[in-house]
Amino acid sequence: MTERYPRVEVNLEHLRHNIRTVVEKCGAFGIDIAGVIKGATGLPEVAKAYDQEGAKWIASSRLEQIEDAINAGIKKPMMMIRVPMLSEVSEVIRLCDYSLNSEEVVLEALNEEAGKQGKIHNVIIMADMGDLREGFWDKDEMARVCKRVEDEMENLHLSGIGTNLGCYGSINPTPAKEQELVDVAEKIEAVIGRKLEIISGGATTSLPRIWEGNMPPRINMLRVGEGIILARDLELFYGCPQPELMKDNFRLKAEVIEVKDKPSHPVGEIAVDAFGHKPTYVDRGIRKRALLGIGKVDYADFGEIFPLEEGVEILGASSDHTILDIEDSPREWKVGDIVEFEIDYASVVFLTNTRNVHIVYK
């Protein structure tokens, strides 16, 4: 077989268009982009697109993805965007030019290791502005730690501060919330006696401030993944359409392995499914169904993949199968046919991270 399934098809031309567009729109506000590659599991072709279309940094939460980008020949500064574990400090210094930090003990370890490796490592200190993930809640403590990095940690450079919004606590990056971060930065600048180079106002969820033209001055870096890779969630969840961006950069295709008429309600005593859950079923009589050779092991949640074919409905999934109702489809389905899906950020993360799914570039 020359074509293998399941597969994710990546439209690199459309992806590059999105990168250029976001880089240009943010650049008009004096904001540089860290191109986050973790959403596509660090695929080197995706990293190269970020590199070639104007991202200032290549960023990931996974060190192996950063190493893959380096091995692919990318020379841009590499940024670790998950607070480092103590156990990986040596690799952070070896691979990354920048890291986001929120623990003094980790900063001490980074400083020591950077000295051993003969490097100056750039750090961005994270402020928790209410989303309650990483970052200093006590801003006086944050200022003290920044001052200590500035004055005592000779192998670290305090590049700036940043925050994360909308990932755990669902906090909206409003103009007022972004201004709070600028106020924290200016407090720290008063303590250390100089301007910070970077004030990182968040990730994709902060892009509406660009599209609406109300990002506070001095925010000068965003860390963007989904808003470029898929450009889907901001319109869906934040009511922020991005008509300039392509939405078909990633598509899932899966193969039909069975087509049969079957009852729509399981027959027998119902216990639990393969994952220990007890779903509910609707009895709609005998319906035409199709099985696909892909399942939860590949994409995690069938609610995060969306059939593009008219009259096709996902009924459920097991580890390696997806069950479709095709009774109302105008198409005469047969074994070997291909079903195409739109996918969101959650499913791209899983699909690009499994060897069972083939990646094809268009």
HELIX and SHEET records of a PDB file:
HELIX    1   1 LEU A   12  GLY A   27  1                                  16    
HELIX    2   2 LYS A   38  ALA A   40  5                                   3    
HELIX    3   3 PRO A   44  GLN A   52  1                                   9    
HELIX    4   4 LEU A   63  ASN A   71  1                                   9    
HELIX    5   5 LEU A   86  GLU A   88  5                                   3    
HELIX    6   6 VAL A   89  LEU A   95  1                                   7    
HELIX    7   7 GLU A  104  GLN A  117  1                                  14    
HELIX    8   8 LYS A  139  GLU A  152  1                                  14    
HELIX    9   9 PRO A  175  ILE A  192  1                                  18    
HELIX   10  10 THR A  204  SER A  206  5                                   3    
HELIX   11  11 PRO A  208  TRP A  211  1                                   4    
HELIX   12  12 GLU A  226  ILE A  229  1                                   4    
HELIX   13  13 ASP A  233  TYR A  238  1                                   6    
HELIX   14  14 LYS A  296  TYR A  299  1                                   4    
HELIX   15  15 PHE A  302  GLU A  304  5                                   3    
HELIX   16  16 TYR A  345  LEU A  351  1                                   7    
SHEET    1   A 5 ILE A 305  PRO A 307  0                                        
SHEET    2   A 5 ILE A 338  ILE A 343 -1                                        
SHEET    3   A 5 PHE A 250  PRO A 263 -1                                        
SHEET    4   A 5 ARG A   7  VAL A  10 -1                                        
SHEET    5   A 5 HIS A 358  TYR A 361  1                                        
SHEET    1   B 8 ILE A 198  SER A 200  0                                        
SHEET    2   B 8 LEU A 156  GLY A 162  1                                        
SHEET    3   B 8 HIS A 121  MET A 126  1                                        
SHEET    4   B 8 TYR A  98  ASN A 101  1                                        
SHEET    5   B 8 MET A  78  MET A  80  1                                        
SHEET    6   B 8 TRP A  57  SER A  60  1                                        
SHEET    7   B 8 ASP A  32  VAL A  36  1                                        
SHEET    8   B 8 MET A 221  VAL A 224  1                                        
SHEET    1   C 6 ILE A 305  PRO A 307  0                                        
SHEET    2   C 6 ILE A 338  ILE A 343 -1                                        
SHEET    3   C 6 PHE A 250  PRO A 263 -1                                        
SHEET    4   C 6 ILE A 286  LEU A 292 -1                                        
SHEET    5   C 6 THR A 322  ASP A 325 -1                                        
SHEET    6   C 6 GLU A 313  ALA A 317 -1                                        
END                                                                             
